[in-house]
Amino acid sequence: MKKIAVFLTLLLSASLPSFAQQTWSLKACLDYGLQHFGSVRIAQYQQETANEQARQALGTYMPQVSATGNFTDNLKLQSTLLPAGFAGPEPKRISLGSKYQTVASAQLTQTIYDKAALLGLKAAEPNQKLADLSMRQTKEEIIYNIASNYYQVFIVKQQIALLKDNLDRTEKVLNVLRLQRDNGVIQAIDVTNTEVTYNNTRSQLALSESNLALALNRLKYQMGLTQDQDVNVSDSLLLRQTPQVETSQFNAPGLVSYQKAATNLELQKLQLQRIKAGYQPTVSFTASYGSMALGNQFADGFRNFTGFGSVGLRLNVPIFDGFQRDAQYKQQRLTILTQEEQLRMNVAAFGLQFNNAQTQIQKASTSIQNDERTVKQAQEVYNVVTLQYKQGTKSLTDLINADNSYRQSQSNYINSLINFYQARLDLEQSQGTLLTFYNQL
């Protein structure tokens, strides 16, 4: 692996001098994306929302204070009829109250016992944990997407380097063949066949350069960069840090998806307890104090205030609600059963994903080792056949076959590289260790 890495690094230095500028390493791309991609800000807003929801839940168990003020102009006072004998021999109609009335008061309510509210306070912690897990999941998704696209850019650049090298070698052979054709040593068809190979390589190079532009655009999007910004990724560091296969054990509780589902299930169970707690009485302390001014003249409504106040306990006992709470309770139980079953299914799916990732990375590791040896062997064969062709001991067909084998071995190795890197990412994702992968870069 080290030898082929050195070969590709030297090849890049010779064929793609602009790519050798190490502007953006994989670590730098990840750092930038974790700070600037929009989903990170959304996750931060969710964390802040969870904090405010915790404050809101705490506020339900704190004193509730309000104040009211009221000014009334009784345009026509209510009257009543006094029967005969109270105010004279005849019944008499009198007006009650004052024309102007001003009242200012304040009320205080303090919950003493409300189990549903207490359970709401208890739900604040898992709710904040859920927001933190969402942030972690967002970071893992960003790491996976950026790394995957970075590898795509890296591999396309290797393809471009190899195609340019092949194009250069084919051009040199083509110049020799044209000279031999002009001297009558070989037929024109031999030159034509090589020209076809040369043109095909040029077409592949143009396609790869187009693919590089597309891959760079995807990478910039995942990083949170605008499309008009330039990104020049570094390659040699990645070549020297080809990941190694490490055996590991599947641990579903370590996955952020599992933890989110488990936390959400905890919240649903708390909600079930809150619904059940609605059957219990609630007790609260109440207090009020105010002042009132009365008068039949407008100015009297704002002077000579007299105070009043009260304290007390309020007991609320739910008796019958038309079976609404019972229906809510049963619905919530079904929700919990559904999520428990879904969690069991998810664990099985997580395990399948992990096993497939293990299989893929083992397969990719074997392929990359085989293709590495094949590239080395094909290069040796090509060099020998080229020398023998110059000496006249090998035919043009042998040279073309050796060149094609060398090209194919290079292409296979490049494909094995991208498969290996992608398998490594998939394995990290299935283990829930993408953040560890990022921190170790």
C-alpha positions in Angstrom: 0.0 0.0 0.0 2.8 2.5 0.9 4.6 1.8 -2.4 1.5 2.4 -4.5 0.7 5.5 -2.4 4.2 6.9 -3.1 3.7 6.1 -6.8 0.4 7.9 -7.0 1.8 10.8 -5.0 4.7 11.2 -7.4 2.3 10.8 -10.4 0.1 13.6 -9.0 3.1 15.8 -8.5 4.2 15.3 -12.1 0.9 15.4 -13.9 -1.2 17.7 -11.7 0.9 20.5 -10.1 -2.1 22.6 -9.2 -3.6 19.7 -7.2 -0.5 19.5 -5.1 -1.4 22.8 -3.4 -2.8 21.5 0.0 -5.4 24.1 0.6 -8.2 22.0 2.1 -7.4 18.8 4.0 -10.3 16.4 5.0 -10.0 17.7 8.5 -10.2 21.3 7.4 -13.3 20.6 5.3 -15.0 18.9 8.2 -14.1 21.7 10.6 -15.6 24.3 8.2 -18.7 22.3 7.6 -19.4 21.7 11.2 -19.4 25.4 11.8 -21.1 26.7 8.7 -23.6 24.1 7.3 -27.2 25.2 7.9 -28.3 22.1 9.8 -25.9 22.9 12.6 -27.6 26.2 13.3 -31.0 24.4 13.2 -29.8 21.9 15.8 -28.5 24.8 17.9 -32.0 26.4 17.7 -33.5 23.1 18.8 -31.2 23.0 21.8 -32.2 26.5 22.8 -35.8 25.7 22.3 -35.4 22.7 24.7 -33.9 25.0 27.3 -36.8 27.4 27.0 -39.3 24.6 27.3 -37.6 23.5 30.5 -38.0 27.1 31.8 -41.6 27.0 30.8 -42.2 23.7 32.7 -40.5 25.2 35.8 -42.7 28.3 35.5 -45.9 26.2 36.0 -44.8 25.5 39.6 -43.7 29.0 40.4 -46.0 31.7 41.9 -48.4 33.2 39.3 -49.1 36.9 40.0 -51.4 39.2 38.1 -52.9 42.6 38.6 -56.2 44.1 37.3 -57.7 47.6 37.3 -61.2 48.6 36.5 -63.0 51.9 36.3 -66.8 51.8 35.9 -69.3 54.6 35.1 -72.7 53.3 36.0 -74.8 55.3 33.5 -78.0 54.1 35.1 -77.8 52.5 38.5 -79.8 49.4 39.2 -82.8 50.1 41.5 -84.9 48.0 43.8 -88.3 48.4 45.5 -88.5 48.6 49.2 -91.8 47.3 50.5 -94.2 49.4 52.6 -93.2 49.8 56.2 -89.4 49.9 55.6 -89.1 53.5 54.4 -92.6 54.8 54.9 -96.2 53.7 54.6 -95.8 53.3 50.8 -93.4 51.2 48.8 -90.3 53.2 47.7 -87.9 52.6 44.8 -84.3 53.4 45.6 -81.0 53.2 43.5 -78.2 50.9 44.7 -74.5 51.6 44.4 -72.5 54.6 43.2 -72.3 56.1 39.8 -68.4 55.9 39.6 -66.4 53.0 40.8 -62.6 52.3 40.6 -61.1 49.0 41.7 -57.4 47.9 41.6 -56.3 44.5 42.8 -53.6 41.9 42.6 -53.9 38.1 42.7 -51.4 35.4 43.6 -51.7 31.7 43.0 -49.1 29.2 44.1 -49.5 25.5 43.2 -49.0 23.3 46.3 -49.6 19.9 44.7 -50.1 19.0 41.0 -48.6 15.7 40.0 -49.1 16.4 36.3 -47.0 19.6 36.6 -44.3 17.8 38.6 -44.1 15.2 35.8 -43.8 18.0 33.3 -40.7 19.2 35.2 -39.3 15.7 35.1 -39.7 15.6 31.3 -37.4 18.6 30.9 -34.2 16.6 31.2 -35.0 13.9 28.5 -36.3 16.7 26.3 -32.9 18.5 26.6 -31.1 15.2 26.0 -33.1 14.7 22.9 -32.0 18.1 21.6 -28.4 17.3 22.4 -28.7 13.9 20.5 -30.1 15.8 17.5 -27.1 18.0 17.5 -24.8 15.0 17.6 -26.7 13.3 14.8 -26.5 16.4 12.7 -22.7 16.5 13.2 -22.4 12.9 12.3 -24.5 13.4 9.1 -22.3 16.4 8.2 -19.1 14.4 8.8 -20.4 11.5 6.7 -21.6 13.7 3.8 -18.4 15.8 3.6 -16.1 12.9 3.9 -18.0 10.9 1.3 -17.9 13.8 -1.1 -14.3 14.6 -0.3 -13.3 11.0 -1.2 -15.2 11.4 -4.4 -13.1 14.5 -5.3 -10.0 12.7 -4.3 -10.6 9.6 -6.4 -11.6 11.6 -9.5 -8.4 13.6 -9.2 -6.5 10.3 -9.1 -8.3 9.2 -12.2 -7.4 12.4 -13.9 -3.7 12.0 -12.9 -3.6 8.4 -14.3 -5.4 9.4 -17.5 -2.9 12.2 -18.1 -0.1 9.8 -17.5 -1.6 7.3 -19.9 -2.2 10.0 -22.4 1.4 11.0 -22.2 2.6 7.5 -22.6 0.3 6.8 -25.5 1.4 10.0 -27.3 5.0 8.9 -27.0 4.2 5.5 -28.5 2.1 7.1 -31.2 5.0 9.3 -32.3 7.2 6.2 -32.6 4.5 4.3 -34.5 4.0 7.2 -36.9 7.7 7.2 -37.6 7.7 3.5 -38.2 4.7 3.8 -40.5 6.4 6.5 -42.5 9.5 4.2 -42.9 7.3 1.3 -43.9 8.0 -0.8 -40.8 4.4 -1.2 -39.7 1.0 -0.8 -41.3 -1.2 2.3 -41.1 -3.8 0.2 -39.2 -1.5 -0.1 -36.3 -1.2 3.6 -36.0 -5.0 4.0 -36.4 -5.6 1.6 -33.5 -3.3 3.5 -31.2 -4.9 6.8 -32.3 -8.3 5.3 -31.3 -6.9 4.5 -27.9 -5.4 7.9 -27.6 -8.7 9.6 -28.5 -10.7 7.4 -26.1 -8.3 8.4 -23.3 -8.8 12.1 -24.1 -12.6 11.5 -23.9 -12.3 9.8 -20.6 -10.1 12.6 -19.3 -12.7 15.2 -20.4 -15.4 13.2 -18.6 -13.3 12.9 -15.5 -12.6 16.6 -15.4 -16.4 17.3 -15.7 -17.0 14.8 -12.9 -14.4 16.6 -10.8 -16.3 19.9 -11.2 -19.6 18.2 -10.1 -17.9 16.5 -7.2 -16.4 19.8 -6.0 -19.8 21.5 -6.3 -21.3 18.8 -4.1 -18.5 19.1 -1.6 -18.9 22.9 -1.4 -22.6 22.5 -0.7 -22.0 20.0 2.1 -19.4 22.3 3.6 -21.7 25.3 3.5 -19.6 27.2 0.9 -21.1 29.1 -1.9 -20.7 27.7 -5.4 -18.6 30.5 -6.6 -15.9 29.8 -4.0 -12.9 27.8 -5.0 -11.9 24.6 -3.1 -8.6 23.0 -3.8 -8.4 19.8 -1.7 -5.1 18.2 -0.7 -4.4 14.6 -1.6 -1.0 13.4 -0.4 -2.1 13.4 3.3 -5.1 11.2 2.5 -2.9 8.8 0.6 -0.6 8.4 3.6 -3.5 7.9 6.0 -5.3 5.1 4.2 -7.5 3.6 6.9 -6.9 0.2 8.3 -9.5 -2.5 8.9 -10.2 -3.0 12.6 -12.6 -5.6 14.1 -15.3 -4.3 16.4 -18.5 -5.5 18.1 -21.9 -4.2 17.4 -23.4 -2.0 20.2 -26.8 -0.7 19.4 -27.1 1.5 22.5 -24.0 3.4 21.3 -25.8 4.6 18.2 -27.3 8.1 18.3 -30.4 6.9 16.4 -31.0 4.3 19.2 -30.5 6.8 21.9 -32.9 9.2 20.3 -35.6 6.6 20.0 -35.0 5.4 23.6 -35.2 9.0 24.9 -38.3 9.7 22.9 -39.8 6.5 24.4 -39.0 7.8 27.9 -40.8 11.0 27.1 -43.8 9.1 25.9 -43.9 7.1 29.1 -43.8 10.4 31.1 -46.6 11.7 29.1 -48.6 8.5 30.0 -48.0 9.2 33.6 -49.1 12.9 33.2 -52.4 11.8 31.7 -52.9 9.3 34.5 -52.0 12.1 37.0 -54.9 14.1 35.7 -57.2 11.9 37.8 -55.6 13.2 41.0 -56.8 16.4 42.9 -54.7 19.6 42.7 -54.2 22.0 45.6 -53.1 25.6 45.3 -52.8 28.6 47.6 -54.5 31.8 46.6 -54.2 35.4 47.8 -55.6 38.7 46.6 -55.5 42.3 47.7 -57.1 45.4 46.3 -58.5 48.8 46.8 -61.8 50.4 45.8 -63.1 54.0 45.5 -66.8 54.8 45.1 -68.6 58.1 44.5 -71.4 59.8 42.6 -69.0 62.6 41.4 -66.3 61.8 38.8 -63.5 62.9 41.1 -64.8 60.7 43.9 -64.0 57.7 41.8 -60.3 58.3 42.2 -60.0 59.2 45.9 -60.8 57.8 49.3 -59.8 54.3 48.4 -60.6 51.5 50.9 -58.7 48.2 50.8 -59.8 44.6 50.8 -58.0 41.3 50.7 -58.3 37.5 51.1 -56.2 34.3 51.3 -57.4 30.8 50.8 -56.8 27.3 49.5 -58.2 25.9 46.3 -58.9 22.2 45.9 -59.8 20.9 42.4 -61.1 17.3 42.2 -61.8 15.9 38.7 -64.9 13.7 38.9 -66.2 13.0 35.4 -64.9 14.3 32.0 -67.0 12.1 29.6 -64.2 9.5 29.5 -61.9 11.9 27.6 -58.9 11.2 29.8 -59.4 7.5 29.6 -59.3 7.7 25.8 -56.1 9.8 25.9 -54.5 7.3 28.3 -55.3 4.3 26.0 -54.1 6.2 22.9 -50.8 7.0 24.7 -50.4 3.3 25.7 -50.8 2.4 22.0 -48.2 5.0 21.0 -45.7 3.5 23.5 -46.3 0.0 22.3 -45.8 1.2 18.7 -42.5 2.9 19.5 -41.2 -0.1 21.5 -41.9 -2.4 18.5 -40.3 0.1 16.2 -37.2 0.3 18.4 -36.9 -3.5 18.3 -37.1 -3.4 14.5 -34.6 -0.6 14.3 -32.1 -2.6 16.4 -32.4 -5.4 13.9 -31.9 -3.0 11.0 -28.9 -1.4 12.8 -27.3 -4.9 13.2 -27.9 -5.7 9.6 -26.2 -2.4 8.6 -23.3 -3.1 10.8 -22.8 -6.7 9.5 -23.0 -5.5 5.9 -20.5 -2.7 6.6 -18.1 -5.2 8.1 -18.5 -7.5 5.1 -18.0 -4.6 2.6 -14.8 -3.3 4.3 -13.3 -6.8 4.5 -14.1 -7.2 0.8 -12.7 -3.8 -0.1 -9.6 -4.4 1.9 -8.9 -7.6 0.1 -9.6 -6.0 -3.3 -7.3 -3.1 -2.6 -4.5 -5.4 -1.6 -4.9 -7.5 -4.7 -5.3 -4.5 -7.0 -2.1 -3.0 -5.5 -0.1 -6.0 -6.4 -1.7 -6.1 -9.8 -0.8 -2.5 -10.6 2.8 -3.2 -9.6 3.0 -6.4 -11.7 1.3 -4.7 -14.7 3.7 -1.8 -14.5 6.7 -4.2 -14.5 5.3 -6.1 -17.5 4.6 -2.9 -19.4 8.2 -1.6 -18.8 9.7 -4.9 -19.9 7.5 -5.2 -23.0 8.2 -1.6 -23.9 12.0 -2.3 -23.7 11.6 -5.5 -25.7 9.5 -3.7 -28.3 12.2 -1.1 -28.8 14.7 -3.9 -29.2 12.4 -5.6 -31.7 11.8 -8.8 -29.7 8.1 -8.0 -29.0 5.3 -7.1 -31.4 3.1 -4.0 -31.4 0.2 -6.2 -30.3 2.2 -7.3 -27.2 2.9 -3.6 -26.4 -0.7 -2.6 -26.8 -1.9 -5.5 -24.6 0.6 -4.7 -21.9 -0.5 -1.1 -22.0 -4.2 -2.0 -21.8 -3.5 -4.3 -18.8 -1.7 -1.6 -17.1 -4.5 0.9 -17.6 -7.1 -1.6 -16.4 -5.1 -2.4 -13.3 -4.9 1.3 -12.5 -8.6 1.7 -13.0 -9.4 -1.3 -10.8 -7.2 0.1 -8.1 -8.9 3.5 -8.2 -12.3 1.8 -7.9 -11.0 -0.3 -5.0 -9.8 2.9 -3.3 -13.2 4.6 -3.4 -14.9 1.4 -2.3 -12.6 1.1 0.6 -13.0 4.7 1.8 -16.8 4.5 1.4 -16.9 1.2 3.3 -14.8 2.7 6.1 -17.4 5.6 6.4 -20.3 3.2 6.4 -18.7 1.1 9.1 -18.0 4.2 11.3 -21.6 5.2 10.8 -23.0 1.7 11.7 -20.9 1.8 14.8 -21.8 5.3 15.8 -18.2 6.4 15.8 -18.1 9.1 13.2 -17.2 11.8 15.8 -14.3 9.6 16.9 -13.3 9.2 13.3 -13.3 13.0 12.9 -11.4 13.6 16.2 -8.7 11.2 15.1 -8.0 12.9 11.8 
